[in-house]
Amino acid sequence: METLYFLLIMLGGFITYSIITWLYQKRIVKTLKEEQFKEGYRKAQLIDVREPNEFENGHILGARNIPLSQMKTRIKELRPDKPVYLYCQSGLRSGRAAQFLSRKGYKDLSHLQGGFKKWEGKIKTK
């Protein structure tokens, strides 16, 4: 019985954490549908936060690859005075990248709803 209570408390904590993270992310980053994303990404810094092997298999034309795993060390490559458009495979990593950038003072952050797997625009492969 104690194990059941422990598991319920852990599940409750996880759900609470997930809701708080989702609300925080919704406040700091604009989630854009593909059409909205296409309208603005050419005037912004377009960043693919997937790993290099994913990037090489195909990416949005004009995107730079700064993987989430390297964001801390490569943050100086991004200008805080210009909009930053982020995307990953599904939208999860780009949301986490936006949280990190927000804590570092970046304000104009957007990410692609559904990520690269939902993208139907032009892509480049190596």
N, C-alpha and C positions, 0 to 999 in steps of 0.2 A: 504494500500500500504506500509506503514511503517513497518507493521508486516511482510510482505513478504520480505522486505529488511533485516530486523533483522534475519529472519529465514535463508535467503541465506548466510548472513555473518556468522551465527553460523555454518551452514553446511560447509561452506568453511574453517572455523577454525578447525572444527573436522577432515575434510579430510586432511588438512595440518598437523595437529598434528599426525594423523595416519601414514602418509607417512614418516614423520621425525622419528617417533618411529620405524617403520619398517626398515628404512635405518640404524639407529643406532644399532638395534638389529642384523641386517645382518652382521654388522662390528664386533661385539663383541662375537657372539656365532655361532658355526658351526651347521648347521642343517643337521643331518645325516639321511639317509634312514636306514631301519631296518638292512640290511646286514652290513653297515658300523658301525652302533651302536653296533651290536653283536661282531664285530671284536675288539672293544676297551673297552667295558664297564667292562670287568673283571679286567683290569689293572687300572681302575679309581674308583672314588668314585661315586657310582650309587645312585642317590637321586630321590625319588618319591616326588613331591611337592604337591600332592593331599591331601585332608583332611583324617584323620585317618579312617573314615568309608569307604571311597573309597578304601584306601589301604588294609583294611581287606577283602574287597570283591574280591580282586585279585590284585597281583602286580608282577613285573618282579622278577624272582628268584635272590636273592642277594641284592635287593634294600633296602635302609634305608628310612624311612618316615620322612621327614622334611617338613611339610606343608608350603606353601608360607606365610600363615598367621603367622607362627612362625619363619620364616627365620631370622628376625632381632635378636631375643633372642637366637637362637640356632646356629648362624653362627660359633661359636667357635668349633663346632663339625666337621667342614670341614677344611681340610688342604689346604692352598693356593698353596703349592708346588706340588700338585698332580692334574691330570685332574679331572674335575667334569662333569659327565654325568647326565643330568636332563631329567625328563619326567613328564607329567601330563596326563590328559585325552585326550586333543586334541592338545596341543602344545602352548596354550596361556599363561598359568601360568608359564610353564617352561621358556618361553621367558622372562617374567617379572622377574623371579627369577635370570636368567642370567644377566639381566641388573643390578639388585641389587648387585649381587656378583662382577660384573665388577667394579662397583663404589667402592667396598671394596677392590679392588686390585687383585682379582682372574683373571687369564689370560686364562687358558686352559679350555674353557667352550664349551660344546656340548649339543644339545638336540635332542630328537627323533622327526623326522618329522611325523606329524599326531597323535602323542601321543600314549597312551596305547591302545586306541580303534583300532589302526591299527596294534598293536603288534601281531605277530603270533608265537612267540617263547614260551619258557617255562614260566609258571606262577605258583605262589603259592597262595593259598587261605587259610584263617584261618577257 
